Amino acid sequence: MKYVKFILAVVIMLVIVIIVVQNHEPFSTELRFGIHFPYLQWQTSDISVYYIVTIAFLFGVLITGLYGMFERFRLKKEIRVLRKRSSEKDAELNSLRNLPITTDDVTPTQANDTNGVT
């Protein structure tokens, strides 16, 4: 499975390189963004599409990493709760296993008296 993941990663990187090389000219064009309000005029300098794509990709990686981090903390908490519950159940099971075994004969009348049925 490790080799399949490696080969798949190499193929994906190769496809990305092919796409970038074939679309070099459209990616290298420059864009300019601006805000035009009556009292506020702001405009960026020329920004290459490569920069925009790279920034968008890194922003996606950051958001995904933060989501993964929060998900990991949530799962660690859930594992801690489940381990605590499991250890409590193990302790209860061990205490039930260690109950003394009685050798007293229980007659049917004694069993009915203890159950509250006369």
Order of alpha helices (4+ residues) and beta strands (2+ residues): alpha-alpha-beta-beta-beta-beta-alpha-alpha
